[in-house]
Structure formats: C-alpha cells, structure tokens
Amino acid sequence: MTAYSDDTSPPELAPDGVTIRLPLRGRTEDGIHYRGYEELRPGEDGYDELLPLARANATEPDELPERPVDPETLALILRDSGSDSGSDWNS
C-alpha cells in the first residue's frame, strides 16, 4: 500500500478538539485509491507546530446517522476485514 500526504489540504482539528488530522491519499497494491487521515495527539512529534493551523481548520462534530449502526453487521465487517482485535465494539 502506498500513502502520501495531501499537501493541498491543511491540517484539521478533529471534533474532539485535541486530535490533529493530516489528510492522506494513497493507492492499494491492487489499484484501489483511498483517502484518510494520519492523526497526531499531544506529545507526538510535530503536534505543537501544527496546532495553530489545525485550530484555524476545526471540523464540526459529525452528525448522527439517520439509522444506528447494526452491531452484528459491524462485527461481521470488522471480522472479515481482519480489523477485529477482540475489542468490544458494542460498548
């Protein structure tokens, strides 16, 4: 998987008011393009320098979905993707 920073987008302050999100783009080995974020938290390298820029680009809290996530479907998706690390996602 390849990943690279999206230099055209400034860092964002996440809705929690603490986490800084750095936009990333990339492509998997089989050619699927994706977008995501690298997250920085207090104490990590670069956090203090990026905080003023991120505060200027604070994101609004996400709206609640119209329908809640079905816990059984989420568990199946996480299991099938290999992301289920044994955490209790239903709590």
N, C-alpha and C positions, 0 to 999 in steps of 0.2 A: 504494500500500500504506500502510495506517495502522499505527502501532505506538504502544503506550503502556506505561508501566511497571506492573507488578503490585504496587501499593502494599501489598497484604495479605501479601506474601511477603518475608522478609528476604533480604539478600544472602547468597550461599553461597560458601564457599571450594571451588574445584574440586579434584578428586582430585590434581592436580599440586602442591597446597599453596601455590601462588603466585597463580594467576588467580582473580579475584573474578567471580562470575556474578550479574548483576542480572536477575531474571525479567522477561520482556516478554510481552505478549499483543498480538494485532492481528488485522486482517482485510484480506485482499487486495481489490483493486478488484472482483473477481467474487464476493465474499461468502464466501470460504473463511477460516475462523478458524484461527489458529495460535498456538502457544506456543513460546517460545525464550528465549534469554539474550543480554544485552549483556555483553561481557566487558571487564574492566578489568585492566590489567597494571601492575606497578610503574612509577612515574614519570608515569602518566596522572592527570588531574585527578580528585580525589575518592577515589583509591585509599587513601591513608593514613587518611582519615576512616572509610572503610567496612571497613578490615581487621579491627578488633576485632569488629565484628558478624559478619563473614564467618567468622572463626575459630570463633565460637560455633556456626556452622551449617555446619561442614565436611561435605562429602559423601564417601561411601565410594567407592573406586575401582570402576568398572563391572566387572561380572562378564564373563568371556569368553563370547562366544556359543557355543551348542551346536555350531553349524556355522560354519566360517570364511566370510568374505565372498568370493564368487567375483570375482576381479579383472576378468574380462571383463564380467560383469554390472554391476559398479560403474562401469567405464569407459563403458559404454553409457548408464547413468543420468546420469552427470556430463555426457557429451557432449550428450544430449538435453535436459538442463535448462539448458545453457549455462554450467554451473559448471566445466567442464574448462578450466583456464587453461594447459594444456600441462605441468602438473606431473606427475611420475612417481608416481602413487598406489600403485604396486605395491611400492615400496621400504619 
